[in-house]
């Protein structure tokens, strides 16, 4: 070698789309995550405090061990 660095990675100038495409994918994933979190928060707020079949926990009505 005569002191000149050899490029073994191919042509690095034409068609360099990896950076912008990666940024686009990250932005789309972030937007999707924000929308999913907002949607789930709305659904959780609409849930009732207690469901009709749910009974309050009583220490008296717990079954005996081994039954």
C-alpha positions in Angstrom: 0.0 0.0 0.0 1.3 3.4 -0.9 -0.3 5.4 2.0 -3.8 5.8 0.5 -6.7 4.5 2.5 -8.6 1.9 0.6 -12.4 2.0 0.7 -13.6 -1.6 1.3 -17.3 -0.6 1.9 -18.3 0.2 -1.6 -19.7 3.5 -2.8 -20.8 5.5 0.2 -22.2 8.5 -1.5 -24.9 7.4 -4.0 -28.1 6.0 -2.6 -27.3 6.8 1.1 -30.9 6.3 2.4 -30.2 4.3 5.6 -30.0 7.3 7.9 -33.2 9.1 6.8 -35.1 5.8 6.5 -34.0 4.8 10.0 -35.1 8.1 11.4 -38.5 7.7 9.6 -39.0 4.3 11.1 -38.1 5.5 14.6 -40.4 8.5 14.3 -43.3 6.3 13.1 -42.7 3.9 16.0 -42.7 6.7 18.5 -46.0 8.1 17.0 -47.6 4.7 17.1 -46.5 4.2 20.8 -48.0 7.6 21.8 -51.3 6.8 20.1 -51.5 3.4 21.7 -50.8 4.8 25.1 -53.4 7.5 24.7 -56.0 4.9 23.5 -55.4 2.6 26.4 -55.6 5.4 28.9 -59.0 6.4 27.5 -60.2 2.7 27.7 -58.9 2.3 31.3 -60.7 5.5 32.4 -64.0 4.1 31.0 -63.8 0.9 33.0 -66.1 0.7 36.0 -64.6 0.8 39.5 -66.0 -2.7 40.3 -67.4 -5.3 38.0 -70.8 -6.7 38.8 -69.5 -10.3 39.5 -66.7 -9.0 41.6 -67.3 -9.4 45.4 -65.5 -7.3 48.0 -62.7 -9.2 49.7 -63.9 -10.5 53.1 -61.6 -12.2 55.6 -64.6 -14.1 57.1 -65.7 -15.8 53.8 -62.3 -17.1 52.8 -62.2 -20.9 52.5 -60.4 -22.9 55.1 -57.0 -24.4 54.1 -57.3 -27.9 52.8 -61.0 -27.6 51.8 
